[in-house]
């Protein structure tokens, strides 16, 4: 049976984390390395901690202040510190696994860090000639269908749900993150990659009202909004649990990074029904950009 446990403690910009549970610990360890976080023991939550319904107006030392999506959040014994831990009853849950990765990312954003900045996105990650295409779209638009089509035409499909985008200097790289159904059989080999794929395309997938495939330019404001929506969709669960000021800082950091992305990439829009476009999605992207 798959299971995953994550303990985090964040205080004054310092982050401690521990992970346990089959392959999950090694995968979270790889992700933490990308985030420049080193594993350190997390102090135990005081035995006197009281579980109460969120939100708590004035939590005391060790008092439980949130419970949602398979996690429990406690004050960490000093001002501004808190401990987040997987609820053992949810350790074999799809949602708990996803949030282990998401909360670890949140810790990376709050930690001292280095030159790199990170963004968690809900989308698909396609590979083409050693480069990455990040495909964004609301649920049900056709990301999975597009990814399968790309694979059928010989392309690489790295992630079908969510991914980590990393800024290092002026370059951007993408790291696939595993879903609950994938990590037991695939993640030790594939997730996350030791080195991210260089991002060449950031694409928005839309659905034509006529059901006809089409590729064309997309207004910059619409493209930027799709990035913001994707980032918010991927991170709303941890942002709801973390203290309000902490969540606000992460949102501001996300918006700043998205602004830099918008200045770095030329976007194209794609409709989900691509039957009129021969070959894979990215072959169509390349051919249309090179005309």
N, C-alpha and C positions, 0 to 999 in steps of 0.2 A: 504494500500500500504506500502510495506517495504521501509525503508529509513535509512541511516546511515550518521552521520557527525562526523568527527574527526578533532580536532585542536591540533597541536603539536608545542612546542617551545623548541629548544635545544640550550643551550648556556653554554660554559665553563664547560661541563660535567653535567650540571643540566638540567633536563627534566621536562617540564610542559605539561599536556595533559588534554583535555576535550573531552567527547563523548556525542552525543545526537542521539535519533532516535529509538523509539520502543525497541525491545529486543536487538538491537545492542549495546546500551550503557551498559547494564548489562553484556553482553558477553565480550565486550572490557574491562569492569571493572575487570572481572574475569581473563582475560588474563594479564592485567596490574599487578594484584596481584601476579600472577606467576612470572612475570618479575621484581617484587619488585619495581614497579612504583606507586606512590601515585597521585591521581588526584589533580591538582592545576589549578587555572584560568590561561588562556592564554591571554596575552595582545592582544587587537584588532590590526589588520593590519592598518597602517595609511591610512586615506581616500585618501591621495595623491598617493598611490601606483599605479604604471603604469603597465598594462599588456603588455608584449612584447614577441616576439617569442624567445624560447630558442635556443641556450644558450646566455646569456648576457655576454659580455667580462668583464665588470666592473660594477656590479650592485651597485646601491646606496642605501641609507637608505629606507627600505620599498619597494624597486623596485622588481617587479616580475621577477624571474630568471628561472622558469621552469613551463611547463604546459603539463601534460601528464597523461593518465590513470585515469582521474577523480580527479586529485589533482592540487593544486596551491602552489608554493613555493615562499616565500618572504624572503628577508633579515630581520633580527629581530631587527634592530636598534642599534646594537653594533657589533664590530668585531667578526667574528666567530659564530654569532647567526643567526638563521633563524626560520621562522614560516611556517609550512606546514598545509594546510587546504583542506578539501573536497570541490570540486567545487559543489555548490548547484545544478547545472544542471545535475550532475552525481550522486546525492545522492541515487537514486533508481537503481543504476547500479551494476551488478554482479562484474565488475572489481573494482569499487570503494569500495565495501564491502571487497573484498579480500585484497586490498591494505591498508584499514584501519588496518587490522590485521598485515600486513607485515610492515607497517611503524611504528606501535606501537612496534613491535619486534625490528626494527632498533633502535628506541629510547631506548629500554631496553639494547641493546648492547652498546649504547653510554653513557648511564647513569652510575652513580657511582657503582651500583650493589653490590653484595656480593660474596659469594663463588660460586654461580651458573653461568654457562655459557650456552648459548642457540644457537640452530641451527634450522633454518626453512628448512624443506625438502619437496620436491614434491614426494609423495609416498602414500602407503596405510598402515594403522595400523591395525593389526590383534591381537586378544586376544586369549590366550590359557592358561587355568589353572591359571589365575590371572597374567600372564606375557604377555609382548608385543612382537610382531614380527614386525619389520619395513621392508616393502617390497618396494624395489626401482626398477624402470624400466623406460625407455623412454616411451613417450606417444604412445599408440596403441599396446604395447607389451602384455598386459593382466592383469594389476593390478586389474581392476574392475572385470573382469571375475574370477580371483583367489579369490578375496574377496567374491564374491557371492557364489562361490563353498564352501569356508570355512564356510560361514553362513549356507548353506544348510546342512552341516554336523554337525551343532550344535555349531560351533565356534562363537566367537564374532568379529564383524567388526566395528571398531571405527571410522575410517576415510578413505575416498576414494579419496583424492586429495592431501592434504598437512597436515603437523603435525609439532609440536614443540618438539624438542629433548633437554632435559635439563641435564646438568652435575652438580652434587652436590657432591663434594668430589671425591670419586672414583666410584660412582654409576651413572647410567644413567636412566632417566625416559622419557616417551613419553606422550605428551598431544595432543589429536586430536583437529583439528581446523575445523570449519564448512565451507562448501561452501555456496554460495548465496542461492541455492535451499533448503538447509537444515536448515539454522539458524532459520527461522520463526517457524518451527514446532518441531524442535528437540533440539535446542541449550540450551534453558533454563534448560532442564533436563540433557543434556549430555556434553555440550561443554563450556569451557574446564573443564575437571574433576578437582575436588578440589585437588586431589593428582594424580600425573602421574603414569602410569603403569610402573613397572620396566621392562627395556628392556633386553630380553634374547637372541633375535636373530636379526641380521641385514642381510637381504637376498637380493640378486640380482636376478631379474627375466629376463630371456632371452628367445628367441624364437628359437626352433630347426629348422634347415633347412629342416629336414624330417617331421616336425610336430609330432614328437614322444616325449612324456614326458620323462624327465631325471633329476636326481638329482646327483650332484657331486661337487667336490671341485672347487673353482675358484681362479685364481692367485691373490695374494694380491694386485698387482698393478691395475688390472682390477676392483677389488672390491672397492679400494680407489677412483679410477676414477669415478665409479658410484655414490659414495657419493658426490664427488665434483660437478658432473654434476647435481645431485638432488638439492644440496644447491644453485647452481647458477641459476637453472631454477626457484626456488621458490623466489629468491630475486633480479632477474635482474631488475625488474621494479623500486623498490625503490632505488637500487644502481645507476640507470641511472639518477634519479632526485636529489639525494643527492650530495653535493660537492665532487669533485674527491678524496680529501684526506680522507674524511669520508668514502666513498665507499671502498677505499683501506684498511682502518683499519678494516672494517667489513670483507672483503675478507681474510685478514691475520688471523683474529680471527677465522673465519670459518675453514681455512686450519689447524690451530693449533689444534682445537677441533677434526677435522676429523682424524688427526694424532693420537690423544689419543684414539679415537674410534677404529682405526685400530689395536692398540696394545691391546685392551681389548676384542675383539670379534673374534670368529672363524667363517669365512664366508662360506656359501654354495651357489651354483648357482642352479636356478630352471628354467625350460623351461615352457612356458605358457600352452602348451598342456599337461595336467597331467592325461590323460585318463587311462594310464597304472598304475597309483598310486591309490590304493583304499583309501577311506576316505579323510579327509581334507588335505590341504597343510601342516599344522603344525603337524598333525599326522605323515605324511611322514617324516618331518624333525626330529621329536623326534625318530621315529623308526630307521632311518638311522644313526643318531648320536649315538644311544645306541647299535648298533651292535658290 
